[in-house]
Amino acid sequence: MATVLDHSTLPESTDDSVALAAAHERAAPSSNLALAARRFGDQFPLFRRQRPIRLSAALVLALMLVYVPWLVTHLNTAIPWLAWPFLLANILSAVCVTLSVVNGWSTKVTPRRPIVGPDAPEVAIIIPTWGEPVPMVLRTVLSVLEQDYPRNRLHVVVSDDAHNPELAAALDGLGVSYHEPPPRDAPGRDGAAKAGNLNSAFEFVLRTFPSAKYVETRDADDEVGTDNFLRHTVGQLEFDECLAFVQTVKEAQVSAGDPFVNLDGQFYRCQMLSRNFANAVFPCGSGLVWRREALEDIGGFPTWNLVEDLQSGVEALRRGWRGCYLTIVGAVGQHSPEDVANVFKQRGTWAIDTVRLVIWGNLRGLGLGQRLQFTETFLFYLHSFTVIVYVPCTALACLGLVPISASAVSCLLHL
């Protein structure tokens, strides 16, 4: 059974101010990236020159129309065990490129519609945690409390799956609710992992803060980006009653050069804008605000997949809701996976979730454009298997074994 330590009023007294000051002393320091995002997070740079991009894409498609037929007619049939896998890998690459061009042809940048003034809807902010360092969680909580939004309209819920008494004590007096979901193996818990934590916290929100119209989910290690995060996202939800959720840009602290591509510039600056045009935006876990009604409509956070992010968006979209991508920095990760094991664990989870959802999930209700967008994501992960063809082909070429039978001039012209 969940245990709740509820501090539903925000710090006002001297004692509360002391607690807030103590939390600041103990919290992890904000990174320079997070400080910059607070100030300039509304000015996220985008790739706006669509015409050169479209011309380049059209040229690539034209070249593929020449290359693929040439490849089919110039296979080295003397070594079929190498030639046919090479052809299939090239066809898969061509399909992926074509689908990427079709999906990325049109983009949409959502106009800003921020709420102004103190009269703002109530928002519940759920911060699920499971063993993250207390200073890290405190930094996230403080960034939520100190953003530009009326504090009396915020209901912050830290949902602790680790049941850490140190965290409960650190949050005491900050004006937030500390919630302990049932243990992961407890009967009746709706979901074992993060989804179960979120569902327990969501039920707590429905009971404790029934007037909260919107629900934000924020990872325990993600600070708020721009100070106007909630004003912008809630403004979109207030403007369009058909919006289920608003997803924003996620940034993160990374090493110089971002060696593991944790910032995902291609995704946030290009692909999400195309998804926004096709109404195929999906939640990314943090920097995200849901309409409570939509979250109730899909039955809370899905527990069928490994993580709830992608599937929750699909469930909303196929029921007729719309998603929105807003080009402001909504979350800044305090750390990123920068070792091979954790990168493979994270990306592997995303890949498995996508493949499971596209092959076995219920996509009924999605339109053609939406299906094409999710198919592209599926093929993106599937395309990784072409590496086990291309690399050996390159190595075997050094031994004189090549999958193509053509003159040097012909290869030069077509490759």
N, C-alpha and C positions, 0 to 999 in steps of 0.2 A: 504494500500500500504506500502511496506517495506521502512523503513528509514535506510540509511546506513551512518555511519561515518567511512570513509575509511582511514586508515593509512597504506599504502601498503609497505612502506619502513621500514626497521628495524633500531633500534636506532644506530646513528653514531655520531651525534653532541653532544656538551656539554649539551644542553638542554635535549636531549633524554637520555643521561646518568643520568641526574638528575631525570628524570621521572622514569627510571629503578630503581634507588636507592630508590626513594620514594615508588615504588611498592613493593620492598623488605621489607621496613619497615612496610608497611600496610598488607602485605600478611600473611596468617596463617603460622606458622612454620612447616617445614617438620618433619614428625615423624621419629623416629629411624628406623622404618621398611622401610620407603621410602628411607632414606639415605643408608641403607644397600642394598636395591634393586638397587640403582644407581650403587653401586660398585660391587655387587656380583650377580646381577640379571641374568647374563648369566649362572650362575652355579646352576640352579634350580634342586633340588634333585628329582629323579624318582624311582619308584619301578621297578628295572631291573631284578629281579630274577624270570623269567617267569616259570621255571621248577617247583619249589615248589608250585607256585600258580596254575599251571595246574594240578598237582597231587592232590592238595586239592580240586579243582573243580571237578575232575573226581570222587573222593571219595564221595563228596556230591551228585553227580548225581546217583552214585551206591546205596547209602543209600536211596535216594528218590524212586528208582525203587523197593525197598523192602517196604518202609514205606507206600506209597500211596495205593498199592493193599491191604496191611494189614488193612489200615484204612477203605477201602471200605467194607471189609468183617467183620469188627468188630464195625460197627456203632450201637449205642444204639437206635434201631428203636422204642423203647417204648416212647421216647421223640423226635419225628421227628422235632419239631420246633427248637430244639437245635442241633440235629445231622446233619441235612442236611446243614444248614448254615455253620457249622463247616467243613464239607467235602468240600463245595464249596470254602471256604476261604483257605483251605489247597491246593486245586487244583490250585487256582490262585497263591498262594505262590510258588508252584512247577513250574508253567509255568514261573513266573518271574525269579526264580533262573536258570532254564534251559536256558532261553533266555539270561540272563546275562553271563552265562558260554560260550555260543556259540559266543556272540558278543565280549566278552573279551578274547577269546582264542589267538588272534593274535593282536599285537600292532606295531606301527610304530613311530620311533623317527626321525623327519625330520633333515637331516644334515644342519649345519649352512653354509650360503653363504653370509656373510656380504659384503656390498659395502665398498670399501676403497677409501680414497682420497677425494678431493673436488668436483670431477665431479660426481654429483648425480642428479637423476631426481627430478623434482619439486613435492612437496607434499602439498596438502591443508588439514589443520587440522580444523575440525568443532567441536566446543565445544558448545553444546546446553545447555542453562541454563534457569531455571524458578524459580527465587526467592532464589537461594542459596546465602549464605552470600558472600559479596564482597571479604573479605580476602580469603575465600576458593577458589573462582574462580581465584583470582590473583595467588594463589599458583600453581594452575593447569597450568595457562598460562605461568608462569615463568619456570615451569619444562619443558614445551614444548620448549620454546625458548632456554633454556640452555642445552639441550641434545647435544650429539655429532653428529651433522648434519649441513651442511652448511646453515647458516641463510638466505642467499639470495635465497635458494631453498625452504624455508618454507613460507606458506601463512596461517596464523592463523586467523580463523573466529570465533568470539564469537557471537553466535546467541541467542539473549535475548528475550524470550517469555514474560518476565515480564516487558519489556520496562522500565528498571530501569536507570534513569539519573545518579545516583550515580555510577553505574557500568560503564556507558559510560565515565564518567569523569575520573574514576580510570584507564581506559585502554588508555586514551589519551596519545600519545607520546611513547607507547610501541612498535609501529610497527605492530599492529594487526588491523584487520577489525572488527568493531562493527556493527552487523547486527540486525535489528529489523524485524522479520517476521510479516505478517499480523495477526491481532487478531484471536483468536481461532475460533470465530464464524463468521469470515469474509467470504463472498462468494468468491469462487475461491481458497481458501486455500486448499492445497493438504494434508489433514489429520488434525485432531483436536488437537491431543496431541503431544508427542515428535516426532512422524513420520512427522507431519506437519511442525514442527520447522526444522527438518533435511532436508526435501524436499525444504523448502524455502531457507535454507542456501546452499544446493547443487545447486540450480538454480543460486544463487548469485555467487558461485564458477565458474560455467560454463560461466557466463557472464564476470566476473572480472578476473579470472585466467584461461583462456582457455588452457594455456600450462601446467597446473598441471596434471600430468599423474596418480597420485594416490590420494586417499581421505581417511584420517584417521578420525574416529569418536571417541571422548573422552568425557566421562561424566564430568560435571563441577566439581565434587568432587574427580576425579581420577588423581593423579599425574602420571607423567611418571615413569616407573620402571627403568630398566637398561638404562644407558646413551646411549647405542648402539641400542635402540629400533628400530628407523627408519632404521638404517643401516642394521639390520638383516631382518626386515620385507620387506623392499623395495628390498633387495637383493634376497629374495625368489621370489617376483613378477617379477623381471627382469629376473631371471633364467628360470622361467616356464610361458610361455605366456597363458597357459590354467588355471592358478590360478585366481580365482575371488577375493579372500580375504585371508588374513593371520590373524589368531586369536592367541593371546598369553595368558600367565597366568595372572590372576588377583589376587592380594593380597589385604588385607584390614587391617585397624586398628581394633582390637577386644579386648575385655576384656580377662583377664587371663583364659586360658582353652577354649577359643572360645565357650561359652555356647550355641550359636545358630548356630554353624557350618557354619559361614559365609565364612571361608576360603575354604571350599569345597575341601579338599585334595583328597578325593576319585575321585571326578570329574576331577580335573586338572592333577592328577598324574597317573590316571588309565584309566578312561572312555574316556577321550579325545584322548588318545593314541590309543585306539581301534577304535574310530571314525576316527582318522587319517588314519588308515589302510584301513577302509572301504569307505573312501572318504565321510564321513557323518559328518564332522566338521560343526558346525554352529556358527555364530557370537554371541558374548556375550556382545555387546554394547560398550565396551571400550577396549583399548589395541588392537585395530583392524584397519587394513588398507585394503581398497578396491582398486581394479583396477577401475579407473573411467569408462572405457569402459564397464565393467561388471555391474556396478551400473546403467549405462544408459540402458543397455540391459534388466534389470529386471524392468525398469520403475521408478527408484528411490526407496525410502524406502517405503515398503508396508504399507498400512493404514487399511487393512481389520481386522487384529488382534489387540489385546490390545496394544502390543508393537511390534516393527519392527524386533527385533533381529532374532528370530528363523525363521520367515517366509522369511526374506530376504535371509537367507542361503539356504532354501529349493528352493526358486525361482531360485537362481543361479545354484544349483546342478541339478535340473531337466531340465535345459536348456543345460546341458553338461559341465558347468564350474566345476572346482574343488576347494575345500577349503583346507587350510593347517593349521595345528596346530603346532606352534613353541614353544618349551619349554624354553622360556625366560620370565622373569617377565616384562610385558608390562604396567601394571597399578597397582597403589596402592591406594585404597580408603582411603580418609581422615576420613571417619567414616563408621559405619555399623549399620544396624537396630538391636538393642539389647533390644527391648521390644516386648511383645507378639503381640500387635496390628500391629506394622509395619512389624514384621517378617511374620505374617499371610497375611498381605496385599501384601508383595513382593512375597512370595512363592505361594500365591493364584493366583496372576496374572500369574506367570509362569505356574501353573497347568492349568488354564483356557485356556491360549494360546496354550499349547501343546495338550490338549484334542480337542479343536476346530480345530486345524490344522490337526491332524491325522484323525479325524472323518469326518469333512466337507471340509477340505482344498484340494487343487489340488496337488496330489503327483505324477501325471503322469510324467514319464520320469526317476523316481528314480529306481535304481537297487534293487535286492533282499537284498543284504547286507545293503544298505542304509535304506531300509524300516524296516529291523529288528532293526537297531539302533534307529530309531525314534519310533518304536513300543515299544521298551524297556523303553524309556523315558515316553511314554504314560502310560504303565503298572505300572511304578514306582509310578505315582500319583494315579492311580486306586487302587493300592495295599493298599493305606492308609485306604481304607474302611474295610479292614480285621480287623482293630483294634476294630471296633464296634462289631465284632464277638468274637475275642480272649479274650478281657477283660471280657465281661459278662460270657463267658465259665469258665474262671478262678475263677470268683467270685462265680458262681453257684456251682462249684465243692466243695466249702466249705460247701454247703448245701446238698451235696450228689447227685446233679444232674450233671451227666457227659455225654458227647456226645459219649463216647466209651464204648463198652461192652466187656471187656477182663480182664484176670487175672492180678494181680499186676506184676508178672514176665514178662508176655507178653508186658505189657505197658512199663515196664522198658527197655526191649530189643529194642523196636521200637520207643520210644519217646526220 
